[in-house]
């Protein structure tokens, strides 16, 4: 897992990687406001301009890429071409869920609110086998970091016909993924370093744990030291691989909460991971502050995703 290879650099805060069957990786560039394709040789091309802050991305049942758009950040430029987000953009365009046609680049806005409340900073997304998707809303930081949204987990249909809040409140809910049998949804909280699991009763309906759970989830485990959590992917063995900030790397959580493994990475903003390549044994990892997409061999294959990889059985 230390055999890191740079697939592409010069990206503008990449996130949301999707390893496509043709060997390319489709990802977002949050600062650039685009959905971008990285070809196997490292060449990049813009698929669509979304504006705002495209964040998590997933391939849907209709072949379009569904994007959590957080509405945009302000940015701090640092020496050496490095960059990082520092709060809600001055020209914040509102949180939203978008769908992008990969052939034409057409962008459709599906949702801007839920149950009468505006989406603040949609962050990560995963599709289930029913054609719907779970997504997190990280919220936004405003007013010199003195105003911070409380947000949660949502469920929506890909055709734009239904959206509902499934769990609230979480503290900066970020990465989201499903267990191998789709019976549980995992959510990583950035600032607490906690990974939560919610048992699924039906599409969009969670079986809630009683108090003292703050939102009905059960705690899987939490990180140690100054590590905060970002987006995630699940491997075929059911482990939850979470991109980890500050003490950068991929933190591997066991679903039963029995332990943690930390795989170091170079960039303090190690923001996301997906699996691709032969047998899904290649990890693609976004290094956002440095603007790079890395790859490395992974000891366990990734979990096949609905509508992207063919699932056994």
Residue, then its C-alpha position, 0 to 999 in steps of 0.5 A: x500500500x506504500x507503492x504510490x503512483x501519481x495518476x494526475x496532478x495540477x488538479x484544483x482540489x480534487x474529490x469524489x473519484x469514480x473509477x470507470x470501466x474504461x480505465x479512466x477516473x471521473x472526479x470533481x475539482x471543487x475549486x474549479x467547479x467542474x466534473x473532470x475525467x482523468x485518462x489512464x495516461x494522466x490527461x484530463x478533460x472537463x466533462x461539465x462545468x457545475x459551478x459552486x462546489x461539486x463534492x461527492x459523486x456517484x454513477x446512477x442507474x441512468x448512467x449519469x453522474x450524480x453530484x453533491x454540490x456544496x455551493x462553494x468555498x472561499x480558498x486560502x492559497x499557500x506557498x508551493x501552489x497548495x490550497x485549502x478551503x476556509x469557509x462558505x464562499x462569498x458568492x455561495x450559490x446554495x447546496x444542491x444535488x445535480x445530475x451530469x450527462x457524461x456524453x453531453x455535459x448537461x447539468x440538471x439540478x434535482x434538489x435544492x431543499x428537503x422538507x422546506x429547508x435549503x440544503x446547505x453543503x451536500x457532501x457525499x453520496x452512495x446509491x442503493x440497489x433500488x435506484x435511490x441514493x443516500x447523501x450527507x449534508x456537511x453544512x457550512x461555516x459562516x461569519x468568521x467560523x462562528x456560525x456552523x450548521x447542524x445537518x444530517x443524512x438524507x435519502x432521495x430518488x434519482x428521478x427528482x421525485x422524492x427527498x427526505x431527511x433520514x437522521x439528524x443531527x450529526x456533527x459534520x457528516x461527511x463520507x457515506x457508504x453501504x455495507x456489502x448486503x445493503x443492510x446498513x449505511x455508514x457515515x463518517x463525522x469529520x470533526x469528531x472522528x467518529x464512524x456511525x452505522x445506521x441499520x436500514x429498514x426500507x429505502x430511506x427509512x432507518x431503524x433508530x437506536x434509542x438514547x443515548x445515541x444522539x441521532x439513532x446511529x450506533x458507534x462503530x469506532x472513532x479515530x485517535x489523536x488529531x485525525x478528522x474524517x472525510x469521504x469513504x469507500x467500503x471493501x469487499x470484506x466489509x471494512x470501511x476505508x475512510x480518507x483521513x485529514x491532518x494525520x493524513x491517510x486512509x483509516x480502515x474501520x472494521x464493521x464490528x468495531x474491533x480495531x483500526x488500521x491507518x495507512x499513511x498518505x502524503x497530503x494533510x487533505x487526503x479526502x477520498x478513496x475509490x476502487x478500480x482496476x483489475x478485480x477492484x484491487x487498485x485504490x485511487x486516492x485524492x490528495x486535494x491540497x496538493x491537487x493530485x490523484x494517486x493510485x496504489x495496490x490494495x490488499x482487499x478488493x473494493x466492494x462492487x458498487x451498484x450501477x458501476x461494477x457488476x455485483x456477484x449473484 
